[in-house]
Amino acid sequence: MNEQSKSEQLVEEEKKPKTTDLLKSTLSAAIGVQSNANRERDFKHGNIKTFVFAGIIFTVIFIGTVITIVNMVLP
């Protein structure tokens, strides 16, 4: 492997969304305020499986929270 391909590989790894980016994207998408630049970054460098998994986890937590609040309010 030459020096140029190593540096290209490092640049590609740096572009991958981090955990905080994944959380921000999931929350932004859930409330509908995802910016176009972030959406493009997610589609270009993100892995669909991680975003689907994060979306499912968010949905389960959201529904659980709503059910808990309703059960607390209604006797």
C-alpha positions as CSV (number, residue, x, y, z in Angstrom):
1,M,0.0,0.0,0.0
2,N,1.5,3.3,-0.9
3,E,1.4,6.5,1.1
4,Q,-1.3,8.2,-1.0
5,S,-3.8,5.3,-0.5
6,K,-3.1,5.3,3.2
7,S,-4.0,9.0,3.5
8,E,-7.1,8.5,1.3
9,Q,-8.2,5.7,3.6
10,L,-7.7,7.9,6.7
11,V,-9.7,10.7,5.1
12,E,-12.6,8.2,4.4
13,E,-12.5,6.9,8.0
14,E,-12.7,10.5,9.3
15,K,-15.8,11.2,7.2
16,K,-17.8,8.3,8.7
17,P,-20.4,9.6,11.0
18,K,-19.5,9.3,14.7
19,T,-22.0,8.2,17.4
20,T,-22.9,11.8,18.2
21,D,-23.5,12.5,14.5
22,L,-25.7,9.4,14.4
23,L,-27.7,10.6,17.4
24,K,-28.1,14.1,16.0
25,S,-29.2,12.7,12.7
26,T,-31.8,10.4,14.2
27,L,-33.3,13.1,16.5
28,S,-33.3,15.6,13.7
29,A,-35.0,13.2,11.3
30,A,-37.5,12.2,13.9
31,I,-38.7,15.8,14.3
32,G,-38.2,16.7,10.7
33,V,-35.5,19.3,10.8
34,Q,-32.6,17.5,9.2
35,S,-30.4,19.8,7.2
36,N,-29.6,19.0,3.6
37,A,-25.9,18.9,4.2
38,N,-26.2,16.4,7.1
39,R,-28.6,14.3,5.1
40,E,-26.1,14.1,2.2
41,R,-23.3,13.2,4.6
42,D,-25.4,10.5,6.1
43,F,-26.3,9.0,2.7
44,K,-22.8,9.2,1.4
45,H,-20.7,8.0,4.4
46,G,-23.2,6.4,6.7
47,N,-24.3,2.7,6.9
48,I,-28.0,2.1,6.4
49,K,-28.1,-0.6,9.1
50,T,-26.9,1.7,11.8
51,F,-29.4,4.4,10.9
52,V,-32.3,1.9,10.7
53,F,-31.2,0.4,14.1
54,A,-31.0,3.9,15.7
55,G,-34.4,4.8,14.3
56,I,-36.0,1.6,15.7
57,I,-34.4,2.2,19.1
58,F,-35.6,5.8,19.1
59,T,-39.1,4.7,18.2
60,V,-39.3,2.1,20.9
61,I,-38.0,4.6,23.5
62,F,-40.5,7.3,22.3
63,I,-43.5,5.0,22.4
64,G,-42.4,3.7,25.8
65,T,-42.1,7.2,27.1
66,V,-45.6,8.2,25.7
67,I,-47.2,5.1,27.3
68,T,-45.5,5.8,30.6
69,I,-46.7,9.4,30.7
70,V,-50.2,8.5,29.7
71,N,-50.3,5.8,32.4
72,M,-49.1,8.3,35.0
73,V,-51.7,11.0,34.0
74,L,-54.7,8.6,33.7
75,P,-55.4,6.6,36.8
